[in-house]
């Protein structure tokens, strides 16, 4: 019986140690710094090397960044074939990233508010000079992902920054 008692005690101690180790490992994983997303690296490059610009008050308000005030940003813009593509990072708090496209023929603008983590937080559509916050459709979400990938690729190619 003493051998059985020792085996049971050993098993309980081993299970207790494993449980304590699992809890400690889980807590350490939660406290460890999160790896930087590709969009966060892109946002950092924009902050460091982007051009100073401002989002106009009505756009900044509709995006939820300010209340009837312009919003200072760092910006990169590219234009080709009647299409303008841009990315803005707010100067005060680098936690707000706006990726936008403008169709020069129609004047339609799509502004995607996100964070360096890359989740779409708000979609603003401007048509004929009137902006409205829209619930993103599946097509909107796919376009956002495409624009995000485009900017990440462009910013890793430092030629855009020169």
Secondary structure, DSSP 8 states (H G I E B T S, - for coil): -HHHHHHHHHHHHHHHHHHHHHHHHHHHHHHS-----HHHHHHHHHHHH-EEEEE-HHHHHHTTS-SSS-EEEEEEEEEETTEEEEEEEESS-TT-EEEEEEETTT--EEEEEE-TT----EEEEEETTEEEEE---HHHHHHHHHHHHHHHHHHHSGGGG-
